[in-house]
Amino acid sequence: MHNIERLRGAGIIPDDSEVIHDRRNTIMKSSSRGTVYRVSAENVLDDTPQDIAYSHRLSWQIAQNSNIVLSPLTPEPIIYDGVVVSQYPLADTEISRASTQEFANLLNEAANIAINSLTKIRELKVYDYVNDRLELSTDDEVARLRNWLKYYYQTHADMYAERIGDCETGFVHGDLHSNNIVRYEGELKLIDLDSASSGLPLYDVAAWHLRYLSGDDVRVDVQSVIDVMKGDEKWNAALYQGMVGWKALSSMSYLLLNYRNYPDFKKRIINIKRCIEDLCPISPPGDCI
C-alpha cells in the first residue's frame, strides 16, 4: 500500500478508513466522512491505469457540465510526499436493480459529452495499439497464437475499419464495466476515468458487450441494454460491428502481450474469438490454438 500510515498521520486520510481494494491503486473508504480515497504513487506515467491524477481532473471537468460522472470533492487531487490522493463521495455500488433503460441512457449521455471542452484529454488510437502490441510480442512460447492473431489482423482490420467509416470521435471511458458504475443521489454515474479518452463511438458499448459475453462481467444484463440502444433510430449496426471487431483485436493483442504468463490467458482469447464470431459476420480464420 502507498504509505497509508503517513497519510493518516498527516490527517489526509482519517483513522477509521479501511482498505476495500488494493491492486493497481489502493482504494479506501471512511464511513465517518462518507468519503472514498483513491491512492497511488505520484510518479505514475500518464498512459497507465494507475494515473488517478488524470482521472481526478477529468472527472472534475466533466462533472461541471454533466451529471453522469461522479465528481471528486475538490478540483485538484492531494499530492503529499510522493503520493496522490483523490477524494470522492461514498456512493452505492449496488446497481443490479437499475433498469436497462437507465444503463442505455447512461451510455448515450456519455457519448454526448463535449470533448472539445476538455483540456488534456488523451486520444484513443486503437489502430496503433494493436499493431504495436503485436510487434512487441516476441515470446516463442506463444508464436503460434501470435502468428494467428497477426494473420487475423492483416485480413480483418481493413474490413472492420470500413464498417466504422469516417466518423466523428467522442468520449470514451476506456474501462467500462459494472464495477465502474455507481449510484449517487439517485442517479447512475461513471467512476474511474483513468483510461478515458477521445475515440471512436460505441467503443465502450462494444467493450462491455464483449466482457459480458466472455463471462467477465455478468452483474448487468448488457445484452438487454444493447437491445434497448438498438431501438434508437440513430443506432448504426455496421459501425457497431466494426467497433466490436476492433475492440476484440485490441483485447486479444493486450492479453497476448501482457497476460501470456497467466494460466487462463489462452482460454480468454478463445472466448473473445467465440464472441466475435457471434457478433460480427466476419469470422476469424482457422483455429488460434
C-alpha positions as CSV (number, residue, x, y, z in Angstrom):
1,M,0.0,0.0,0.0
2,H,1.1,3.6,-0.7
3,N,2.3,5.0,2.6
4,I,-1.1,4.8,4.2
5,E,0.1,5.4,7.8
6,R,1.9,8.6,6.8
7,L,-1.3,9.8,5.1
8,R,-3.2,9.0,8.3
9,G,-0.5,10.8,10.4
10,A,-0.8,13.9,8.2
11,G,-4.6,13.9,8.6
12,I,-5.2,13.4,4.9
13,I,-6.9,10.0,5.5
14,P,-9.0,9.5,8.7
15,D,-8.1,6.8,11.2
16,D,-11.3,4.9,10.5
17,S,-10.5,4.5,6.8
18,E,-10.3,0.9,5.6
19,V,-8.8,-0.7,2.5
20,I,-11.5,-2.0,0.2
21,H,-9.3,-2.6,-2.9
22,D,-5.5,-2.9,-3.3
23,R,-4.2,-3.7,-6.7
24,R,-3.0,-1.1,-9.2
25,N,-4.3,1.6,-6.8
26,T,-5.2,1.5,-3.2
27,I,-8.9,2.3,-2.6
28,M,-10.1,3.2,0.9
29,K,-13.3,4.4,2.5
30,S,-14.2,6.3,5.6
31,S,-17.7,5.8,6.9
32,S,-17.4,8.7,9.3
33,R,-16.7,11.2,6.5
34,G,-18.7,9.4,3.8
35,T,-15.6,9.5,1.6
36,V,-13.7,7.2,-0.7
37,Y,-10.0,7.7,-1.3
38,R,-8.0,6.6,-4.3
39,V,-4.3,6.5,-3.6
40,S,-1.3,6.0,-5.9
41,A,2.3,7.0,-6.4
42,E,2.9,10.4,-7.9
43,N,5.4,9.3,-10.5
44,V,2.9,7.0,-12.4
45,L,3.2,7.5,-16.1
46,D,0.3,9.4,-17.8
47,D,-0.6,6.5,-20.1
48,T,-1.2,3.9,-17.4
49,P,-4.4,3.0,-15.5
50,Q,-2.7,4.0,-12.2
51,D,-2.8,7.7,-13.2
52,I,-5.5,8.8,-10.8
53,A,-4.5,12.5,-11.0
54,Y,-5.6,12.4,-14.7
55,S,-8.8,10.7,-13.7
56,H,-9.5,13.2,-10.9
57,R,-9.0,16.3,-13.1
58,L,-11.0,14.9,-16.0
59,S,-13.8,13.8,-13.7
60,W,-14.0,17.3,-12.1
61,Q,-14.1,18.9,-15.6
62,I,-16.9,16.7,-16.9
63,A,-18.9,17.0,-13.7
64,Q,-19.2,20.8,-14.1
65,N,-21.4,20.3,-17.1
66,S,-22.8,16.7,-16.8
67,N,-24.4,14.6,-14.2
68,I,-23.1,11.2,-15.5
69,V,-19.7,11.3,-13.8
70,L,-19.2,11.1,-10.1
71,S,-17.4,14.3,-9.2
72,P,-14.4,14.4,-6.9
73,L,-14.7,16.6,-3.8
74,T,-12.0,19.0,-4.9
75,P,-10.8,20.4,-8.3
76,E,-7.3,19.0,-7.7
77,P,-6.1,15.8,-6.1
78,I,-3.9,16.0,-3.0
79,I,-0.3,15.4,-3.6
80,Y,1.7,14.6,-0.5
81,D,5.2,13.2,0.0
82,G,5.2,11.5,-3.4
83,V,1.6,10.1,-3.1
84,V,-1.5,11.2,-5.0
85,V,-4.8,11.1,-3.1
86,S,-8.1,11.6,-4.9
87,Q,-11.3,12.0,-2.8
88,Y,-14.9,11.2,-3.8
89,P,-18.2,11.0,-2.0
90,L,-19.2,7.5,-0.9
91,A,-21.6,6.1,-3.5
92,D,-23.7,3.0,-3.7
93,T,-22.1,0.2,-5.7
94,E,-25.3,-1.9,-5.8
95,I,-26.6,-1.2,-9.3
96,S,-28.1,-4.6,-10.3
97,R,-31.6,-3.3,-9.8
98,A,-31.2,-0.4,-12.2
99,S,-33.3,-0.7,-15.3
100,T,-31.9,-1.4,-18.8
101,Q,-33.2,2.0,-19.9
102,E,-31.1,3.7,-17.1
103,F,-27.9,1.9,-18.4
104,A,-28.8,2.8,-22.0
105,N,-29.3,6.4,-21.1
106,L,-26.0,6.5,-19.2
107,L,-24.1,5.2,-22.3
108,N,-25.9,7.5,-24.7
109,E,-25.3,10.5,-22.4
110,A,-21.6,9.6,-22.1
111,A,-21.3,9.5,-25.9
112,N,-22.6,13.1,-26.0
113,I,-20.0,14.6,-23.6
114,A,-18.5,17.6,-25.3
115,I,-14.9,16.5,-25.6
116,N,-13.8,19.9,-27.2
117,S,-14.3,21.5,-23.8
118,L,-12.0,19.1,-22.0
119,T,-8.3,20.0,-21.7
120,K,-5.6,17.4,-22.0
121,I,-7.9,14.5,-22.8
122,R,-6.0,11.7,-24.4
123,E,-6.7,10.2,-27.8
124,L,-7.6,6.5,-28.1
125,K,-5.6,5.2,-31.1
126,V,-7.0,1.6,-31.4
127,Y,-5.4,1.1,-34.8
128,D,-1.9,1.9,-33.5
129,Y,-2.3,-0.1,-30.2
130,V,-3.0,-3.4,-31.9
131,N,-0.1,-3.2,-34.4
132,D,2.4,-2.0,-31.7
133,R,1.4,-4.9,-29.3
134,L,1.8,-7.5,-32.0
135,E,5.3,-6.1,-32.8
136,L,6.3,-6.0,-29.2
137,S,5.2,-9.6,-28.6
138,T,8.3,-11.8,-29.2
139,D,7.8,-14.7,-26.8
140,D,8.5,-18.0,-28.6
141,E,6.0,-19.9,-26.4
142,V,3.1,-18.0,-27.9
143,A,4.4,-17.9,-31.5
144,R,1.6,-19.9,-33.0
145,L,-1.1,-17.8,-31.3
146,R,0.8,-14.6,-32.2
147,N,1.0,-15.7,-35.9
148,W,-2.7,-16.4,-36.0
149,L,-3.5,-13.0,-34.5
150,K,-1.2,-11.2,-37.0
151,Y,-3.0,-13.1,-39.8
152,Y,-6.4,-12.1,-38.4
153,Y,-5.2,-8.5,-38.1
154,Q,-4.0,-8.4,-41.7
155,T,-7.1,-10.0,-43.1
156,H,-9.8,-8.2,-41.0
157,A,-8.5,-4.8,-39.9
158,D,-9.5,-3.0,-43.2
159,M,-12.9,-4.6,-43.2
160,Y,-13.6,-3.5,-39.6
161,A,-12.3,0.0,-40.4
162,E,-14.6,0.1,-43.5
163,R,-17.6,-0.6,-41.3
164,I,-16.6,2.1,-38.9
165,G,-16.1,4.6,-41.7
166,D,-15.1,8.3,-41.3
167,C,-17.0,9.1,-38.1
168,E,-16.5,11.8,-35.5
169,T,-14.7,11.0,-32.3
170,G,-16.4,11.2,-28.9
171,F,-15.9,10.5,-25.2
172,V,-14.6,7.0,-24.4
173,H,-14.5,5.8,-20.8
174,G,-11.9,3.1,-21.8
175,D,-12.6,0.6,-19.0
176,L,-16.4,0.3,-18.8
177,H,-17.8,-2.5,-16.7
178,S,-20.3,-2.8,-13.9
179,N,-17.7,-2.0,-11.1
180,N,-17.1,1.4,-12.7
181,I,-20.7,2.4,-12.4
182,V,-22.3,3.6,-9.1
183,R,-25.5,5.2,-7.9
184,Y,-25.2,8.6,-6.2
185,E,-28.1,10.8,-5.3
186,G,-30.5,8.5,-7.2
187,E,-28.6,8.6,-10.5
188,L,-26.2,6.2,-12.2
189,K,-22.7,7.7,-12.6
190,L,-19.4,6.7,-14.1
191,I,-16.3,6.4,-12.0
192,D,-12.5,5.7,-12.5
193,L,-11.7,7.7,-15.7
194,D,-8.1,6.6,-15.6
195,S,-8.3,5.3,-19.2
196,A,-10.8,7.9,-20.6
197,S,-10.0,9.5,-23.9
198,S,-11.5,10.8,-27.1
199,G,-12.1,8.0,-29.5
200,L,-14.4,6.1,-31.8
201,P,-18.1,6.0,-31.0
202,L,-19.6,2.8,-29.4
203,Y,-16.1,1.7,-28.2
204,D,-17.4,1.4,-24.6
205,V,-20.5,-0.4,-25.7
206,A,-18.5,-2.9,-27.7
207,A,-16.0,-3.4,-24.8
208,W,-18.7,-4.0,-22.2
209,H,-20.6,-6.4,-24.5
210,L,-17.5,-8.5,-25.0
211,R,-16.8,-8.6,-21.3
212,Y,-20.4,-9.8,-20.7
213,L,-20.4,-12.4,-23.4
214,S,-17.0,-13.7,-22.2
215,G,-18.3,-14.1,-18.7
216,D,-16.0,-11.5,-17.2
217,D,-18.9,-9.2,-16.1
218,V,-22.4,-10.6,-15.7
219,R,-23.7,-8.3,-12.9
220,V,-25.7,-6.4,-15.5
221,D,-27.7,-7.9,-18.5
222,V,-25.6,-6.0,-21.0
223,Q,-27.3,-7.7,-24.0
224,S,-30.7,-6.3,-22.9
225,V,-29.1,-2.8,-22.5
226,I,-27.8,-3.0,-26.1
227,D,-31.2,-4.3,-27.4
228,V,-32.7,-1.1,-25.9
229,M,-30.0,1.0,-27.6
230,K,-30.7,-0.7,-30.9
231,G,-34.2,0.6,-30.8
232,D,-32.9,4.1,-31.3
233,E,-33.2,5.3,-34.9
234,K,-29.6,6.7,-34.6
235,W,-28.2,3.2,-33.9
236,N,-25.6,2.3,-36.6
237,A,-25.3,-1.5,-36.9
238,A,-22.4,-1.5,-39.3
239,L,-20.4,0.9,-37.1
240,Y,-21.1,-1.4,-34.1
241,Q,-19.9,-4.5,-35.9
242,G,-16.7,-2.8,-36.9
243,M,-16.2,-1.5,-33.4
244,V,-16.7,-4.9,-31.9
245,G,-14.1,-6.3,-34.3
246,W,-11.6,-3.6,-33.4
247,K,-12.2,-4.0,-29.7
248,A,-11.7,-7.7,-30.0
249,L,-8.4,-7.1,-31.8
250,S,-7.4,-4.7,-29.1
251,S,-8.3,-7.1,-26.2
252,M,-6.6,-10.2,-27.8
253,S,-3.4,-8.3,-28.5
254,Y,-3.4,-6.9,-25.0
255,L,-3.8,-10.4,-23.5
256,L,-1.1,-11.7,-25.8
257,L,1.4,-9.1,-24.7
258,N,0.6,-8.6,-21.0
259,Y,-1.0,-11.8,-19.7
260,R,0.9,-14.6,-21.6
261,N,2.2,-16.0,-18.3
262,Y,-1.3,-16.3,-16.8
263,P,-2.7,-19.9,-16.9
264,D,-6.0,-18.9,-18.4
265,F,-4.9,-16.3,-21.0
266,K,-5.4,-18.6,-24.0
267,K,-8.9,-19.5,-22.8
268,R,-9.7,-15.8,-22.5
269,I,-8.6,-15.2,-26.1
270,I,-10.7,-18.2,-27.3
271,N,-13.7,-16.7,-25.5
272,I,-13.2,-13.4,-27.4
273,K,-12.9,-15.3,-30.6
274,R,-16.2,-17.1,-29.9
275,C,-17.9,-13.8,-29.1
276,I,-16.9,-12.0,-32.3
277,E,-18.0,-15.0,-34.4
278,D,-21.4,-14.4,-32.8
279,L,-21.5,-10.6,-33.0
280,C,-19.7,-9.9,-36.3
281,P,-20.4,-11.5,-39.7
282,I,-16.7,-11.6,-40.5
283,S,-15.4,-14.5,-38.5
284,P,-11.7,-15.1,-37.8
285,P,-9.9,-17.7,-39.9
286,G,-9.0,-21.1,-38.5
287,D,-8.1,-22.2,-35.0
288,C,-5.9,-20.0,-33.0
289,I,-4.6,-22.6,-30.6
